[in-house]
């Protein structure tokens, strides 16, 4: 029990110290409460409540610490995602730039190797676009009876061929194979477009780069310049493949062709009169068969050349030239590449302040809970 100040005491401005003293005298001299005097009064009640409150707090300390530690871990993870502050010396800046480039390169390779979507579109170019384009080539028009007659007669010049119009064959084949250049170059451009799109996606998906807009632009520019070089090499290579087929024909193919059957007729008639249409159709058919064989070859070799010159090089050396250039830059230039987004800097600073407060609270609780 306790004895509070009476209204009369309040009116007389009796202070709390005097009131507590009178309370203590009352319990110590009271016949009813004298034997309980040590457990009576405001001071005893305050001590009792303090112990109860302390016990309640101690019981909740583990859960409070757990919540604080969880929040600290979340803030640390958020800081890691946003990126830690950058060192001011050129070595630290160069290291940060190279780390950002490697992070981008990992994401880009994951797209190509199938860890992320996008790389399958390159296979789509080879499996769908290229065969479809080859099927649409105008071989029917080029090997029509009228065009075969025109090419063969022009190829003979003033001396008609004796046995087979070899020059006519060669011109028809060269003209037919020239059509392959268009689909082959279109495949190079299609793969180039896919690679450029993967560069764009990889930059946007590289979390470490989000804080450096200037570095994002520099990496994108360097990667696209490299892809342009790879495309030029690839185009030269696939054009060489087509030109190789046109420059040296597979002779065995024609040697194995069945001979034309004797059509009979007037043996004294000129050869071109005796076999005119049938002979020309036979030439067109033979050329078509040969072009079909070359088409199957190029359908396999063109994708291989594109992968070797573009995809493989993009995986191996997309930023090699950029690395060499960055290594030559001065501290001021490196710092300009690492100009952070002001919004991210402000967010990181706010998170850092919260993190310090939570760590301070944890240390305070630890120091008190073990007393």
C-alpha positions in Angstrom: 0.0 0.0 0.0 0.9 3.6 -0.3 -0.2 6.9 1.3 -0.6 9.8 -1.1 -0.6 13.4 -0.1 -3.9 14.7 1.2 -5.7 17.7 -0.3 -4.7 19.6 2.7 -1.0 18.7 2.1 -1.3 19.8 -1.5 -2.9 23.1 -0.4 0.0 23.6 2.1 2.5 22.9 -0.7 4.0 19.9 1.1 6.8 18.6 -1.2 7.2 15.0 -2.3 10.2 14.3 -0.1 8.3 15.4 3.0 5.3 13.4 1.9 7.4 10.2 1.4 9.0 10.7 4.9 5.5 11.0 6.5 4.4 7.9 4.5 7.3 6.0 5.9 6.6 7.1 9.5 3.0 6.1 9.1 3.7 2.5 8.0 6.5 2.0 10.6 4.3 3.2 13.5 1.0 1.8 12.3 -0.2 -1.2 14.4 -1.9 -2.7 11.4 1.0 -2.3 8.9 4.0 -2.1 11.1 5.0 -5.7 10.4 4.8 -5.0 6.7 6.5 -1.7 6.7 9.4 -2.9 4.6 7.0 -3.8 1.8 4.9 -0.7 2.0 5.2 2.8 0.5 5.8 4.5 -2.8 9.5 3.7 -2.8 8.9 0.0 -2.4 6.2 0.1 -5.1 8.6 1.9 -7.5 11.3 -0.7 -6.9 8.8 -3.5 -7.5 7.4 -2.0 -10.7 11.0 -1.3 -11.9 11.9 -4.9 -11.4 8.8 -6.1 -13.2 9.5 -3.7 -16.1 13.1 -4.8 -16.2 12.0 -8.5 -16.4 9.5 -7.7 -19.1 12.2 -5.8 -21.1 14.7 -8.6 -20.6 12.2 -11.1 -21.8 11.7 -9.1 -25.0 15.3 -8.3 -25.7 16.0 -11.4 -27.9 13.1 -10.6 -30.2 14.0 -6.9 -30.3 17.6 -7.8 -31.1 16.4 -10.3 -33.8 14.3 -7.5 -35.4 17.2 -5.1 -35.3 19.7 -7.6 -36.7 17.2 -8.5 -39.5 16.8 -4.8 -40.3 20.6 -4.3 -40.3 21.0 -7.2 -42.7 18.3 -5.8 -45.0 20.0 -2.3 -45.0 23.4 -3.9 -45.7 21.9 -5.8 -48.6 20.3 -2.7 -49.9 23.6 -0.8 -49.7 25.4 -3.7 -51.5 22.8 -3.5 -54.2 23.2 0.3 -54.5 27.0 0.0 -54.3 29.4 1.2 -51.7 31.1 4.6 -51.8 33.9 4.8 -54.3 37.5 5.4 -53.4 39.0 8.7 -54.5 42.3 7.5 -55.9 42.7 6.5 -59.5 43.5 2.9 -58.7 40.3 2.4 -56.8 38.3 4.1 -59.6 39.9 1.9 -62.3 39.2 -1.2 -60.2 35.5 -0.1 -59.8 35.1 0.5 -63.5 36.6 -2.9 -64.4 34.4 -4.6 -61.8 31.4 -3.0 -63.4 32.5 -4.1 -66.9 33.0 -7.7 -65.6 29.5 -7.7 -64.1 28.0 -6.5 -67.4 30.1 -9.2 -69.3 28.7 -11.9 -67.0 25.1 -10.9 -67.7 25.8 -10.7 -71.4 27.3 -14.1 -71.6 24.3 -15.5 -69.6 22.0 -14.2 -72.3 24.1 -15.9 -75.0 24.6 -19.2 -73.2 20.9 -19.6 -72.2 21.1 -18.6 -68.5 18.9 -15.6 -69.5 16.5 -15.2 -72.4 17.5 -13.7 -75.8 20.3 -15.9 -77.1 17.8 -18.3 -78.6 16.9 -15.6 -81.1 20.3 -16.1 -82.8 19.4 -19.8 -83.4 16.1 -18.6 -84.8 17.9 -16.6 -87.5 19.7 -19.8 -88.6 16.8 -22.2 -88.3 14.0 -20.0 -89.7 15.1 -16.7 -91.3 18.0 -18.0 -93.4 16.2 -21.1 -94.8 13.1 -19.1 -95.5 15.1 -16.5 -97.4 16.9 -19.1 -99.4 13.7 -20.7 -100.5 12.5 -17.4 -101.8 15.4 -16.8 -104.1 14.4 -16.3 -107.8 16.0 -19.4 -109.2 12.9 -20.3 -111.3 13.2 -17.0 -113.2 17.0 -17.2 -113.5 16.9 -20.8 -114.8 13.8 -20.4 -117.0 14.0 -21.7 -120.5 14.3 -18.2 -122.0 17.0 -17.1 -119.6 19.0 -20.3 -120.1 18.8 -19.9 -123.9 20.0 -16.2 -123.6 22.9 -17.0 -121.2 24.1 -20.0 -123.2 24.0 -18.2 -126.5 25.7 -15.2 -125.2 28.4 -17.3 -123.5 29.3 -19.1 -126.7 30.2 -15.9 -128.5 30.9 -16.3 -132.2 31.9 -19.9 -131.8 29.1 -22.2 -130.6 30.0 -24.9 -128.1 31.1 -28.3 -129.4 29.8 -30.7 -126.8 28.5 -29.0 -123.7 28.1 -25.3 -123.2 30.6 -25.0 -120.4 30.8 -21.2 -120.4 27.0 -21.1 -120.3 27.0 -23.5 -117.3 29.5 -21.4 -115.5 27.6 -18.2 -116.1 24.3 -19.7 -115.0 25.9 -21.1 -111.8 27.8 -17.9 -111.0 24.6 -15.9 -111.5 22.6 -18.3 -109.3 25.2 -18.4 -106.5 25.2 -14.6 -106.5 21.7 -14.7 -105.1 23.0 -16.3 -101.9 24.8 -13.1 -100.9 21.6 -11.3 -100.0 20.3 -13.9 -97.5 23.8 -14.4 -96.1 24.3 -10.7 -95.4 20.8 -10.4 -94.0 21.7 -13.2 -91.5 24.8 -11.3 -90.5 22.7 -8.1 -89.9 20.0 -10.0 -88.0 22.5 -11.6 -85.6 24.1 -8.2 -85.2 20.8 -6.7 -84.3 20.2 -9.5 -81.7 23.6 -8.9 -80.2 23.0 -5.2 -79.9 19.7 -5.8 -78.2 21.4 -8.2 -75.8 24.0 -5.5 -75.0 21.1 -3.1 -74.2 19.3 -5.6 -72.0 22.5 -6.7 -70.2 23.3 -3.1 -69.3 19.8 -2.5 -67.9 19.9 -5.8 -66.0 23.4 -5.2 -64.4 22.5 -3.9 -61.0 26.0 -2.6 -60.3 25.8 -0.3 -63.3 22.6 1.5 -62.4 24.4 4.0 -60.2 26.7 5.1 -63.1 24.8 6.5 -66.1 27.9 7.8 -67.8 29.7 4.5 -67.5 26.6 2.7 -68.8 26.7 4.9 -71.9 30.5 4.3 -72.3 30.1 0.6 -72.1 27.2 0.6 -74.5 29.2 2.6 -77.0 32.3 0.5 -76.7 30.3 -2.8 -77.0 28.4 -1.5 -80.1 31.6 -0.4 -81.8 33.1 -3.9 -81.2 29.9 -5.5 -82.6 30.3 -3.3 -85.7 33.8 -4.6 -86.2 32.7 -8.2 -85.7 29.8 -7.7 -88.2 32.3 -6.3 -90.8 34.5 -9.4 -90.4 31.5 -11.7 -90.6 30.2 -10.1 -93.7 33.6 -10.4 -95.4 33.8 -14.1 -94.4 30.4 -15.1 -95.6 30.8 -13.3 -98.9 34.1 -15.2 -99.3 32.3 -18.4 -98.7 29.8 -17.6 -101.5 32.5 -16.4 -103.9 34.6 -19.5 -103.2 31.7 -21.7 -104.3 31.3 -19.6 -107.5 35.0 -19.4 -108.3 35.7 -23.1 -108.2 32.9 -25.5 -109.1 32.7 -29.1 -107.9 33.6 -30.9 -111.1 32.7 -34.4 -109.8 29.1 -33.3 -109.6 28.9 -32.8 -113.3 30.9 -35.9 -114.2 28.4 -38.0 -112.3 25.4 -36.6 -114.1 23.7 -39.2 -116.5 24.4 -38.5 -120.1 21.5 -37.2 -122.2 19.7 -39.9 -124.0 19.8 -39.9 -127.8 16.6 -38.2 -129.0 16.8 -39.6 -132.5 15.7 -37.4 -135.3 17.5 -36.1 -138.3 21.2 -36.7 -137.7 22.1 -34.0 -140.2 20.1 -31.3 -138.4 22.1 -28.8 -136.4 22.5 -29.9 -132.7 20.8 -26.8 -131.3 17.8 -27.5 -133.5 17.6 -31.2 -132.6 17.9 -30.6 -128.8 16.8 -27.0 -128.4 14.2 -27.0 -125.7 15.0 -30.4 -124.2 18.8 -29.6 -124.2 18.2 -26.2 -122.5 15.8 -27.7 -119.9 18.5 -30.3 -119.2 21.0 -27.5 -118.6 18.6 -25.6 -116.3 17.9 -28.8 -114.4 21.6 -29.6 -113.9 22.4 -26.1 -112.8 19.4 -26.2 -110.4 20.7 -29.5 -108.9 24.1 -28.1 -108.4 22.8 -24.8 -106.9 20.7 -26.9 -104.5 23.8 -28.8 -103.4 25.7 -25.6 -102.8 22.6 -24.2 -101.0 22.7 -27.1 -98.5 26.4 -26.4 -98.0 26.0 -22.7 -97.3 23.0 -23.3 -95.1 25.4 -25.0 -92.7 28.6 -23.0 -93.3 27.1 -19.5 -93.2 25.8 -19.9 -89.6 29.1 -21.4 -88.6 31.0 -18.4 -90.0 28.6 -15.9 -88.3 28.9 -17.7 -84.9 32.7 -17.8 -85.3 33.1 -14.1 -86.3 30.3 -12.5 -84.3 28.9 -14.5 -81.4 32.2 -16.2 -80.4 34.1 -12.9 -80.6 31.4 -11.1 -78.6 31.8 -13.6 -75.9 35.6 -13.5 -76.0 36.5 -9.9 -76.5 33.5 -7.6 -76.5 35.2 -5.0 -74.2 38.9 -5.8 -74.8 39.5 -2.5 -76.7 37.6 -0.6 -74.1 39.8 -2.1 -71.3 42.9 -1.0 -73.1 41.5 2.6 -73.5 40.3 2.9 -69.9 43.7 1.8 -68.6 45.3 4.8 -70.2 42.9 7.4 -68.7 43.8 9.9 -66.0 42.1 10.2 -62.6 39.9 13.1 -63.7 38.6 11.1 -66.7 38.0 8.0 -64.6 36.1 10.1 -62.1 33.9 11.6 -64.9 33.0 8.0 -65.9 31.8 7.3 -62.3 29.5 10.2 -61.8 26.7 8.7 -59.8 23.0 9.4 -60.1 22.3 12.1 -57.5 19.0 10.3 -56.5 21.0 7.1 -55.7 23.6 9.0 -53.8 20.9 10.6 -51.6 19.2 7.2 -51.1 22.4 5.5 -50.1 23.2 8.3 -47.6 19.8 8.0 -46.0 20.2 4.2 -45.7 23.7 4.6 -44.2 22.3 6.9 -41.5 19.5 4.4 -40.7 22.1 1.6 -40.6 24.3 3.6 -38.1 21.3 4.2 -35.8 20.3 0.5 -35.8 23.9 -0.6 -35.1 24.1 2.0 -32.3 20.9 0.6 -30.8 22.1 -2.9 -31.0 25.4 -2.0 -29.2 23.4 -0.2 -26.5 21.1 -3.2 -25.9 24.1 -5.6 -25.9 25.9 -3.5 -23.3 22.8 -3.3 -21.0 21.5 -6.8 -21.4 24.7 -8.4 -20.0 24.9 -6.3 -16.8 
